[in-house]
Amino acid sequence: MTTLLFAFGAHAADMPPQGMSMAQVQKNFGVPVKKTKAIGKPPITRWIYPDYTVVFEYKHVVQSVKMVKEDVAPAPTANTPKDAPTTTPAANEATIKLDVQQ
């Protein structure tokens, strides 16, 4: 199980902010591990880095998504519901748990 951490508004300095161009992302964050083909209309492209994925619409960032491995999160207590998040997101973040197939 992997937890996706979505940051809204202000981003951490280690992820590209919304509106940044592809050229700026590559210049400031380096070459991604993988680039997906653009799909759909408008064209959506994903650049995959080791700890996060950057989603582009046309040539600009629409979202940066940080991958958080569940095995590094604190263990839940006996009173924690089974599907409850194991970390508390910041005010500008949200978490979603899902199985990621690679």
Helices and strands as residue ranges (DSSP letters): E 2-7, H 22-29, E 34-35, E 44-48, E 52-57, E 60-69, G 70-72, E 93-98
